[in-house]
């Protein structure tokens, strides 16, 4: 039973490491936009096929992959 637990822990650890390594580094593109402005920016970025993230719904912050941040604006 202990071998199964150790194996599961190792698989979980390596899965976590692989996910962290393959996830792109995100950088801030815009902060403190109005709701209308943030929606317009998000629609435009989605139209251009940019991946983005908006982690905080209360205070809009739009994050894009660091390697693509120069081509977004």
PDB file with one MODEL, atoms N, CA, C and O in Angstrom:
MODEL        1
ATOM      1  N   UNK A   1       0.816  -1.193   0.000  1.00  0.00           N
ATOM      2  CA  UNK A   1       0.000   0.000   0.000  1.00  0.00           C
ATOM      3  C   UNK A   1       0.870   1.272   0.000  1.00  0.00           C
ATOM      4  O   UNK A   1       0.529   2.269  -0.637  1.00  0.00           O
ATOM      5  N   UNK A   2       1.984   1.216   0.718  1.00  0.00           N
ATOM      6  CA  UNK A   2       2.876   2.373   0.775  1.00  0.00           C
ATOM      7  C   UNK A   2       3.499   2.651  -0.591  1.00  0.00           C
ATOM      8  O   UNK A   2       3.711   3.807  -0.954  1.00  0.00           O
ATOM      9  N   UNK A   3       3.788   1.608  -1.336  1.00  0.00           N
ATOM     10  CA  UNK A   3       4.366   1.779  -2.677  1.00  0.00           C
ATOM     11  C   UNK A   3       3.372   2.477  -3.605  1.00  0.00           C
ATOM     12  O   UNK A   3       3.769   3.291  -4.439  1.00  0.00           O
ATOM     13  N   UNK A   4       2.118   2.172  -3.468  1.00  0.00           N
ATOM     14  CA  UNK A   4       1.087   2.813  -4.290  1.00  0.00           C
ATOM     15  C   UNK A   4       1.006   4.298  -3.950  1.00  0.00           C
ATOM     16  O   UNK A   4       0.887   5.135  -4.844  1.00  0.00           O
ATOM     17  N   UNK A   5       1.072   4.625  -2.666  1.00  0.00           N
ATOM     18  CA  UNK A   5       1.015   6.020  -2.235  1.00  0.00           C
ATOM     19  C   UNK A   5       2.231   6.796  -2.737  1.00  0.00           C
ATOM     20  O   UNK A   5       2.096   7.931  -3.196  1.00  0.00           O
ATOM     21  N   UNK A   6       3.416   6.193  -2.653  1.00  0.00           N
ATOM     22  CA  UNK A   6       4.634   6.852  -3.123  1.00  0.00           C
ATOM     23  C   UNK A   6       4.572   7.043  -4.638  1.00  0.00           C
ATOM     24  O   UNK A   6       4.937   8.103  -5.146  1.00  0.00           O
ATOM     25  N   UNK A   7       4.118   6.036  -5.348  1.00  0.00           N
ATOM     26  CA  UNK A   7       3.991   6.130  -6.806  1.00  0.00           C
ATOM     27  C   UNK A   7       3.007   7.231  -7.193  1.00  0.00           C
ATOM     28  O   UNK A   7       3.283   8.027  -8.090  1.00  0.00           O
ATOM     29  N   UNK A   8       1.868   7.277  -6.523  1.00  0.00           N
ATOM     30  CA  UNK A   8       0.874   8.311  -6.802  1.00  0.00           C
ATOM     31  C   UNK A   8       1.431   9.698  -6.499  1.00  0.00           C
ATOM     32  O   UNK A   8       1.184  10.645  -7.246  1.00  0.00           O
ATOM     33  N   UNK A   9       2.175   9.820  -5.411  1.00  0.00           N
ATOM     34  CA  UNK A   9       2.770  11.115  -5.064  1.00  0.00           C
ATOM     35  C   UNK A   9       3.797  11.544  -6.101  1.00  0.00           C
ATOM     36  O   UNK A   9       3.840  12.716  -6.476  1.00  0.00           O
ATOM     37  N   UNK A  10       4.617  10.626  -6.566  1.00  0.00           N
ATOM     38  CA  UNK A  10       5.616  10.955  -7.586  1.00  0.00           C
ATOM     39  C   UNK A  10       4.962  11.343  -8.909  1.00  0.00           C
ATOM     40  O   UNK A  10       5.392  12.299  -9.554  1.00  0.00           O
ATOM     41  N   UNK A  11       3.942  10.620  -9.310  1.00  0.00           N
ATOM     42  CA  UNK A  11       3.229  10.955 -10.548  1.00  0.00           C
ATOM     43  C   UNK A  11       2.597  12.330 -10.423  1.00  0.00           C
ATOM     44  O   UNK A  11       2.667  13.134 -11.353  1.00  0.00           O
ATOM     45  N   UNK A  12       1.981  12.607  -9.280  1.00  0.00           N
ATOM     46  CA  UNK A  12       1.366  13.918  -9.057  1.00  0.00           C
ATOM     47  C   UNK A  12       2.408  15.028  -9.090  1.00  0.00           C
ATOM     48  O   UNK A  12       2.179  16.078  -9.690  1.00  0.00           O
ATOM     49  N   UNK A  13       3.537  14.806  -8.456  1.00  0.00           N
ATOM     50  CA  UNK A  13       4.600  15.802  -8.432  1.00  0.00           C
ATOM     51  C   UNK A  13       5.101  16.109  -9.840  1.00  0.00           C
ATOM     52  O   UNK A  13       5.220  17.274 -10.220  1.00  0.00           O
ATOM     53  N   UNK A  14       5.392  15.068 -10.607  1.00  0.00           N
ATOM     54  CA  UNK A  14       5.896  15.290 -11.961  1.00  0.00           C
ATOM     55  C   UNK A  14       4.843  15.911 -12.867  1.00  0.00           C
ATOM     56  O   UNK A  14       5.182  16.706 -13.744  1.00  0.00           O
ATOM     57  N   UNK A  15       3.586  15.568 -12.678  1.00  0.00           N
ATOM     58  CA  UNK A  15       2.515  16.207 -13.456  1.00  0.00           C
ATOM     59  C   UNK A  15       2.452  17.693 -13.137  1.00  0.00           C
ATOM     60  O   UNK A  15       2.286  18.514 -14.039  1.00  0.00           O
ATOM     61  N   UNK A  16       2.583  18.045 -11.865  1.00  0.00           N
ATOM     62  CA  UNK A  16       2.583  19.447 -11.457  1.00  0.00           C
ATOM     63  C   UNK A  16       3.760  20.199 -12.074  1.00  0.00           C
ATOM     64  O   UNK A  16       3.593  21.305 -12.588  1.00  0.00           O
ATOM     65  N   UNK A  17       4.945  19.603 -12.025  1.00  0.00           N
ATOM     66  CA  UNK A  17       6.139  20.250 -12.579  1.00  0.00           C
ATOM     67  C   UNK A  17       5.978  20.444 -14.089  1.00  0.00           C
ATOM     68  O   UNK A  17       6.299  21.512 -14.610  1.00  0.00           O
ATOM     69  N   UNK A  18       5.495  19.445 -14.782  1.00  0.00           N
ATOM     70  CA  UNK A  18       5.297  19.563 -16.230  1.00  0.00           C
ATOM     71  C   UNK A  18       4.293  20.662 -16.554  1.00  0.00           C
ATOM     72  O   UNK A  18       4.503  21.433 -17.490  1.00  0.00           O
ATOM     73  N   UNK A  19       3.210  20.743 -15.794  1.00  0.00           N
ATOM     74  CA  UNK A  19       2.204  21.785 -16.037  1.00  0.00           C
ATOM     75  C   UNK A  19       2.794  23.172 -15.801  1.00  0.00           C
ATOM     76  O   UNK A  19       2.514  24.095 -16.566  1.00  0.00           O
ATOM     77  N   UNK A  20       3.600  23.335 -14.763  1.00  0.00           N
ATOM     78  CA  UNK A  20       4.202  24.639 -14.476  1.00  0.00           C
ATOM     79  C   UNK A  20       5.223  25.043 -15.540  1.00  0.00           C
ATOM     80  O   UNK A  20       5.318  26.218 -15.895  1.00  0.00           O
ATOM     81  N   UNK A  21       5.970  24.094 -16.037  1.00  0.00           N
ATOM     82  CA  UNK A  21       7.003  24.392 -17.029  1.00  0.00           C
ATOM     83  C   UNK A  21       6.365  24.740 -18.375  1.00  0.00           C
ATOM     84  O   UNK A  21       6.863  25.617 -19.081  1.00  0.00           O
ATOM     85  N   UNK A  22       5.285  24.074 -18.737  1.00  0.00           N
ATOM     86  CA  UNK A  22       4.675  24.297 -20.049  1.00  0.00           C
ATOM     87  C   UNK A  22       3.693  25.452 -20.067  1.00  0.00           C
ATOM     88  O   UNK A  22       3.296  25.885 -21.149  1.00  0.00           O
ATOM     89  N   UNK A  23       3.281  25.971 -18.917  1.00  0.00           N
ATOM     90  CA  UNK A  23       2.380  27.117 -18.868  1.00  0.00           C
ATOM     91  C   UNK A  23       3.170  28.379 -19.178  1.00  0.00           C
ATOM     92  O   UNK A  23       4.211  28.622 -18.567  1.00  0.00           O
ATOM     93  N   UNK A  24       2.687  29.193 -20.128  1.00  0.00           N
ATOM     94  CA  UNK A  24       3.456  30.397 -20.473  1.00  0.00           C
ATOM     95  C   UNK A  24       3.483  31.401 -19.328  1.00  0.00           C
ATOM     96  O   UNK A  24       2.524  31.520 -18.565  1.00  0.00           O
ATOM     97  N   UNK A  25       4.603  32.125 -19.219  1.00  0.00           N
ATOM     98  CA  UNK A  25       4.689  33.198 -18.233  1.00  0.00           C
ATOM     99  C   UNK A  25       3.784  34.325 -18.691  1.00  0.00           C
ATOM    100  O   UNK A  25       3.835  34.738 -19.849  1.00  0.00           O
ATOM    101  N   UNK A  26       2.953  34.822 -17.782  1.00  0.00           N
ATOM    102  CA  UNK A  26       2.020  35.877 -18.121  1.00  0.00           C
ATOM    103  C   UNK A  26       2.552  37.215 -17.614  1.00  0.00           C
ATOM    104  O   UNK A  26       3.219  37.280 -16.581  1.00  0.00           O
ATOM    105  N   UNK A  27       2.250  38.277 -18.352  1.00  0.00           N
ATOM    106  CA  UNK A  27       2.627  39.623 -17.965  1.00  0.00           C
ATOM    107  C   UNK A  27       1.417  40.530 -18.096  1.00  0.00           C
ATOM    108  O   UNK A  27       0.498  40.245 -18.864  1.00  0.00           O
ATOM    109  N   UNK A  28       1.419  41.612 -17.354  1.00  0.00           N
ATOM    110  CA  UNK A  28       0.293  42.537 -17.356  1.00  0.00           C
ATOM    111  C   UNK A  28       0.285  43.358 -18.637  1.00  0.00           C
ATOM    112  O   UNK A  28       1.298  43.935 -19.033  1.00  0.00           O
ATOM    113  N   UNK A  29      -0.878  43.399 -19.274  1.00  0.00           N
ATOM    114  CA  UNK A  29      -1.054  44.232 -20.455  1.00  0.00           C
ATOM    115  C   UNK A  29      -1.781  45.521 -20.087  1.00  0.00           C
ATOM    116  O   UNK A  29      -1.374  46.610 -20.491  1.00  0.00           O
ATOM    117  N   UNK A  30      -2.864  45.386 -19.312  1.00  0.00           N
ATOM    118  CA  UNK A  30      -3.633  46.545 -18.850  1.00  0.00           C
ATOM    119  C   UNK A  30      -4.095  46.309 -17.423  1.00  0.00           C
ATOM    120  O   UNK A  30      -4.331  45.171 -17.017  1.00  0.00           O
ATOM    121  N   UNK A  31      -4.224  47.408 -16.654  1.00  0.00           N
ATOM    122  CA  UNK A  31      -4.802  47.345 -15.317  1.00  0.00           C
ATOM    123  C   UNK A  31      -5.804  48.474 -15.161  1.00  0.00           C
ATOM    124  O   UNK A  31      -5.761  49.465 -15.890  1.00  0.00           O
ATOM    125  N   UNK A  32      -6.699  48.317 -14.210  1.00  0.00           N
ATOM    126  CA  UNK A  32      -7.663  49.345 -13.814  1.00  0.00           C
ATOM    127  C   UNK A  32      -8.469  49.924 -14.973  1.00  0.00           C
ATOM    128  O   UNK A  32      -8.716  51.129 -15.020  1.00  0.00           O
ATOM    129  N   UNK A  33      -8.875  49.072 -15.901  1.00  0.00           N
ATOM    130  CA  UNK A  33      -9.737  49.523 -16.982  1.00  0.00           C
ATOM    131  C   UNK A  33     -11.186  49.520 -16.517  1.00  0.00           C
ATOM    132  O   UNK A  33     -11.556  48.779 -15.607  1.00  0.00           O
ATOM    133  N   UNK A  34     -11.993  50.346 -17.144  1.00  0.00           N
ATOM    134  CA  UNK A  34     -13.417  50.282 -16.859  1.00  0.00           C
ATOM    135  C   UNK A  34     -13.946  48.960 -17.419  1.00  0.00           C
ATOM    136  O   UNK A  34     -13.280  48.315 -18.227  1.00  0.00           O
ATOM    137  N   UNK A  35     -15.124  48.567 -16.995  1.00  0.00           N
ATOM    138  CA  UNK A  35     -15.708  47.308 -17.451  1.00  0.00           C
ATOM    139  C   UNK A  35     -15.892  47.317 -18.968  1.00  0.00           C
ATOM    140  O   UNK A  35     -15.625  46.316 -19.632  1.00  0.00           O
ATOM    141  N   UNK A  36     -16.342  48.434 -19.510  1.00  0.00           N
ATOM    142  CA  UNK A  36     -16.556  48.536 -20.954  1.00  0.00           C
ATOM    143  C   UNK A  36     -15.227  48.428 -21.711  1.00  0.00           C
ATOM    144  O   UNK A  36     -15.132  47.723 -22.716  1.00  0.00           O
ATOM    145  N   UNK A  37     -14.201  49.136 -21.214  1.00  0.00           N
ATOM    146  CA  UNK A  37     -12.890  49.096 -21.869  1.00  0.00           C
ATOM    147  C   UNK A  37     -12.271  47.708 -21.801  1.00  0.00           C
ATOM    148  O   UNK A  37     -11.714  47.225 -22.786  1.00  0.00           O
ATOM    149  N   UNK A  38     -12.366  47.061 -20.632  1.00  0.00           N
ATOM    150  CA  UNK A  38     -11.774  45.729 -20.500  1.00  0.00           C
ATOM    151  C   UNK A  38     -12.486  44.732 -21.412  1.00  0.00           C
ATOM    152  O   UNK A  38     -11.841  43.863 -22.000  1.00  0.00           O
ATOM    153  N   UNK A  39     -13.816  44.850 -21.535  1.00  0.00           N
ATOM    154  CA  UNK A  39     -14.545  43.959 -22.443  1.00  0.00           C
ATOM    155  C   UNK A  39     -14.125  44.184 -23.889  1.00  0.00           C
ATOM    156  O   UNK A  39     -13.985  43.228 -24.651  1.00  0.00           O
ATOM    157  N   UNK A  40     -13.923  45.438 -24.270  1.00  0.00           N
ATOM    158  CA  UNK A  40     -13.491  45.746 -25.641  1.00  0.00           C
ATOM    159  C   UNK A  40     -12.093  45.181 -25.910  1.00  0.00           C
ATOM    160  O   UNK A  40     -11.847  44.614 -26.974  1.00  0.00           O
ATOM    161  N   UNK A  41     -11.186  45.333 -24.953  1.00  0.00           N
ATOM    162  CA  UNK A  41      -9.824  44.815 -25.116  1.00  0.00           C
ATOM    163  C   UNK A  41      -9.847  43.297 -25.208  1.00  0.00           C
ATOM    164  O   UNK A  41      -9.173  42.718 -26.059  1.00  0.00           O
ATOM    165  N   UNK A  42     -10.614  42.649 -24.340  1.00  0.00           N
ATOM    166  CA  UNK A  42     -10.691  41.186 -24.341  1.00  0.00           C
ATOM    167  C   UNK A  42     -11.249  40.684 -25.666  1.00  0.00           C
ATOM    168  O   UNK A  42     -10.723  39.726 -26.233  1.00  0.00           O
ATOM    169  N   UNK A  43     -12.306  41.315 -26.169  1.00  0.00           N
ATOM    170  CA  UNK A  43     -12.880  40.899 -27.459  1.00  0.00           C
ATOM    171  C   UNK A  43     -11.863  41.062 -28.581  1.00  0.00           C
ATOM    172  O   UNK A  43     -11.753  40.200 -29.452  1.00  0.00           O
ATOM    173  N   UNK A  44     -11.119  42.166 -28.564  1.00  0.00           N
ATOM    174  CA  UNK A  44     -10.128  42.404 -29.599  1.00  0.00           C
ATOM    175  C   UNK A  44      -8.994  41.378 -29.527  1.00  0.00           C
ATOM    176  O   UNK A  44      -8.550  40.873 -30.559  1.00  0.00           O
ATOM    177  N   UNK A  45      -8.527  41.068 -28.325  1.00  0.00           N
ATOM    178  CA  UNK A  45      -7.454  40.081 -28.174  1.00  0.00           C
ATOM    179  C   UNK A  45      -7.924  38.690 -28.581  1.00  0.00           C
ATOM    180  O   UNK A  45      -7.176  37.935 -29.201  1.00  0.00           O
ATOM    181  N   UNK A  46      -9.167  38.350 -28.232  1.00  0.00           N
ATOM    182  CA  UNK A  46      -9.698  37.045 -28.638  1.00  0.00           C
ATOM    183  C   UNK A  46      -9.825  36.966 -30.155  1.00  0.00           C
ATOM    184  O   UNK A  46      -9.574  35.915 -30.745  1.00  0.00           O
ATOM    185  N   UNK A  47     -10.210  38.062 -30.785  1.00  0.00           N
ATOM    186  CA  UNK A  47     -10.331  38.100 -32.241  1.00  0.00           C
ATOM    187  C   UNK A  47      -8.965  37.874 -32.891  1.00  0.00           C
ATOM    188  O   UNK A  47      -8.874  37.264 -33.957  1.00  0.00           O
ATOM    189  N   UNK A  48      -7.908  38.364 -32.247  1.00  0.00           N
ATOM    190  CA  UNK A  48      -6.549  38.201 -32.765  1.00  0.00           C
ATOM    191  C   UNK A  48      -5.915  36.874 -32.329  1.00  0.00           C
ATOM    192  O   UNK A  48      -4.739  36.630 -32.599  1.00  0.00           O
ATOM    193  N   UNK A  49      -6.685  36.028 -31.661  1.00  0.00           N
ATOM    194  CA  UNK A  49      -6.233  34.705 -31.196  1.00  0.00           C
ATOM    195  C   UNK A  49      -5.120  34.780 -30.164  1.00  0.00           C
ATOM    196  O   UNK A  49      -4.251  33.909 -30.129  1.00  0.00           O
ATOM    197  N   UNK A  50      -5.132  35.796 -29.332  1.00  0.00           N
ATOM    198  CA  UNK A  50      -4.181  35.879 -28.226  1.00  0.00           C
ATOM    199  C   UNK A  50      -4.783  35.150 -27.031  1.00  0.00           C
ATOM    200  O   UNK A  50      -5.978  35.272 -26.761  1.00  0.00           O
ATOM    201  N   UNK A  51      -3.951  34.388 -26.314  1.00  0.00           N
ATOM    202  CA  UNK A  51      -4.425  33.819 -25.063  1.00  0.00           C
ATOM    203  C   UNK A  51      -4.316  34.894 -24.002  1.00  0.00           C
ATOM    204  O   UNK A  51      -3.374  35.686 -24.002  1.00  0.00           O
ATOM    205  N   UNK A  52      -5.273  34.919 -23.108  1.00  0.00           N
ATOM    206  CA  UNK A  52      -5.262  35.940 -22.069  1.00  0.00           C
ATOM    207  C   UNK A  52      -5.916  35.402 -20.822  1.00  0.00           C
ATOM    208  O   UNK A  52      -6.557  34.351 -20.820  1.00  0.00           O
ATOM    209  N   UNK A  53      -5.730  36.164 -19.759  1.00  0.00           N
ATOM    210  CA  UNK A  53      -6.292  35.790 -18.472  1.00  0.00           C
ATOM    211  C   UNK A  53      -6.706  37.054 -17.756  1.00  0.00           C
ATOM    212  O   UNK A  53      -6.037  38.083 -17.850  1.00  0.00           O
ATOM    213  N   UNK A  54      -7.810  36.973 -17.040  1.00  0.00           N
ATOM    214  CA  UNK A  54      -8.281  38.080 -16.219  1.00  0.00           C
ATOM    215  C   UNK A  54      -8.542  37.500 -14.828  1.00  0.00           C
ATOM    216  O   UNK A  54      -9.670  37.123 -14.511  1.00  0.00           O
ATOM    217  N   UNK A  55      -7.488  37.429 -13.993  1.00  0.00           N
ATOM    218  CA  UNK A  55      -7.587  36.690 -12.733  1.00  0.00           C
ATOM    219  C   UNK A  55      -8.466  37.324 -11.666  1.00  0.00           C
ATOM    220  O   UNK A  55      -9.015  36.612 -10.826  1.00  0.00           O
ATOM    221  N   UNK A  56      -8.612  38.631 -11.676  1.00  0.00           N
ATOM    222  CA  UNK A  56      -9.385  39.314 -10.635  1.00  0.00           C
ATOM    223  C   UNK A  56     -10.574  40.005 -11.272  1.00  0.00           C
ATOM    224  O   UNK A  56     -10.409  40.933 -12.063  1.00  0.00           O
ATOM    225  N   UNK A  57     -11.759  39.558 -10.932  1.00  0.00           N
ATOM    226  CA  UNK A  57     -12.958  40.116 -11.539  1.00  0.00           C
ATOM    227  C   UNK A  57     -13.286  41.504 -10.974  1.00  0.00           C
ATOM    228  O   UNK A  57     -13.864  42.332 -11.678  1.00  0.00           O
ATOM    229  N   UNK A  58     -12.923  41.766  -9.710  1.00  0.00           N
ATOM    230  CA  UNK A  58     -13.257  43.064  -9.102  1.00  0.00           C
ATOM    231  C   UNK A  58     -12.415  44.193  -9.686  1.00  0.00           C
ATOM    232  O   UNK A  58     -12.926  45.285  -9.934  1.00  0.00           O
ATOM    233  N   UNK A  59     -11.152  43.942  -9.902  1.00  0.00           N
ATOM    234  CA  UNK A  59     -10.230  44.953 -10.423  1.00  0.00           C
ATOM    235  C   UNK A  59      -9.626  44.401 -11.702  1.00  0.00           C
ATOM    236  O   UNK A  59      -8.696  43.596 -11.655  1.00  0.00           O
ATOM    237  N   UNK A  60     -10.148  44.828 -12.841  1.00  0.00           N
ATOM    238  CA  UNK A  60      -9.715  44.199 -14.089  1.00  0.00           C
ATOM    239  C   UNK A  60      -8.213  44.323 -14.345  1.00  0.00           C
ATOM    240  O   UNK A  60      -7.662  45.422 -14.401  1.00  0.00           O
ATOM    241  N   UNK A  61      -7.580  43.187 -14.496  1.00  0.00           N
ATOM    242  CA  UNK A  61      -6.181  43.102 -14.899  1.00  0.00           C
ATOM    243  C   UNK A  61      -6.146  42.107 -16.051  1.00  0.00           C
ATOM    244  O   UNK A  61      -6.577  40.964 -15.895  1.00  0.00           O
ATOM    245  N   UNK A  62      -5.649  42.520 -17.180  1.00  0.00           N
ATOM    246  CA  UNK A  62      -5.580  41.640 -18.335  1.00  0.00           C
ATOM    247  C   UNK A  62      -4.141  41.181 -18.491  1.00  0.00           C
ATOM    248  O   UNK A  62      -3.229  41.993 -18.645  1.00  0.00           O
ATOM    249  N   UNK A  63      -3.950  39.860 -18.448  1.00  0.00           N
ATOM    250  CA  UNK A  63      -2.628  39.259 -18.569  1.00  0.00           C
ATOM    251  C   UNK A  63      -2.525  38.531 -19.906  1.00  0.00           C
ATOM    252  O   UNK A  63      -3.480  37.897 -20.355  1.00  0.00           O
ATOM    253  N   UNK A  64      -1.373  38.628 -20.525  1.00  0.00           N
ATOM    254  CA  UNK A  64      -1.097  37.929 -21.778  1.00  0.00           C
ATOM    255  C   UNK A  64       0.244  37.226 -21.644  1.00  0.00           C
ATOM    256  O   UNK A  64       1.037  37.581 -20.772  1.00  0.00           O
ATOM    257  N   UNK A  65       0.518  36.229 -22.495  1.00  0.00           N
ATOM    258  CA  UNK A  65       1.830  35.578 -22.435  1.00  0.00           C
ATOM    259  C   UNK A  65       2.943  36.593 -22.654  1.00  0.00           C
ATOM    260  O   UNK A  65       2.847  37.465 -23.518  1.00  0.00           O
ATOM    261  N   UNK A  66       3.996  36.466 -21.863  1.00  0.00           N
ATOM    262  CA  UNK A  66       5.092  37.422 -21.889  1.00  0.00           C
ATOM    263  C   UNK A  66       5.740  37.546 -23.263  1.00  0.00           C
ATOM    264  O   UNK A  66       6.121  38.643 -23.670  1.00  0.00           O
ATOM    265  N   UNK A  67       5.868  36.438 -23.976  1.00  0.00           N
ATOM    266  CA  UNK A  67       6.519  36.477 -25.280  1.00  0.00           C
ATOM    267  C   UNK A  67       5.654  37.133 -26.359  1.00  0.00           C
ATOM    268  O   UNK A  67       6.166  37.471 -27.427  1.00  0.00           O
ATOM    269  N   UNK A  68       4.352  37.319 -26.103  1.00  0.00           N
ATOM    270  CA  UNK A  68       3.463  37.934 -27.095  1.00  0.00           C
ATOM    271  C   UNK A  68       2.988  39.312 -26.676  1.00  0.00           C
ATOM    272  O   UNK A  68       2.161  39.903 -27.370  1.00  0.00           O
ATOM    273  N   UNK A  69       3.476  39.841 -25.576  1.00  0.00           N
ATOM    274  CA  UNK A  69       2.958  41.108 -25.045  1.00  0.00           C
ATOM    275  C   UNK A  69       3.249  42.297 -25.956  1.00  0.00           C
ATOM    276  O   UNK A  69       2.467  43.247 -25.982  1.00  0.00           O
ATOM    277  N   UNK A  70       4.337  42.272 -26.692  1.00  0.00           N
ATOM    278  CA  UNK A  70       4.662  43.402 -27.568  1.00  0.00           C
ATOM    279  C   UNK A  70       3.740  43.464 -28.777  1.00  0.00           C
ATOM    280  O   UNK A  70       3.473  44.553 -29.283  1.00  0.00           O
ATOM    281  N   UNK A  71       3.251  42.337 -29.249  1.00  0.00           N
ATOM    282  CA  UNK A  71       2.421  42.326 -30.446  1.00  0.00           C
ATOM    283  C   UNK A  71       0.945  42.527 -30.180  1.00  0.00           C
ATOM    284  O   UNK A  71       0.148  42.502 -31.118  1.00  0.00           O
ATOM    285  N   UNK A  72       0.555  42.726 -28.932  1.00  0.00           N
ATOM    286  CA  UNK A  72      -0.866  42.821 -28.600  1.00  0.00           C
ATOM    287  C   UNK A  72      -1.416  44.214 -28.833  1.00  0.00           C
ATOM    288  O   UNK A  72      -2.550  44.358 -29.289  1.00  0.00           O
ATOM    289  N   UNK A  73      -0.654  45.220 -28.538  1.00  0.00           N
ATOM    290  CA  UNK A  73      -1.191  46.579 -28.590  1.00  0.00           C
ATOM    291  C   UNK A  73      -1.154  47.143 -29.987  1.00  0.00           C
ATOM    292  O   UNK A  73      -1.571  48.280 -30.205  1.00  0.00           O
TER     293      UNK A  73
ENDMDL
END
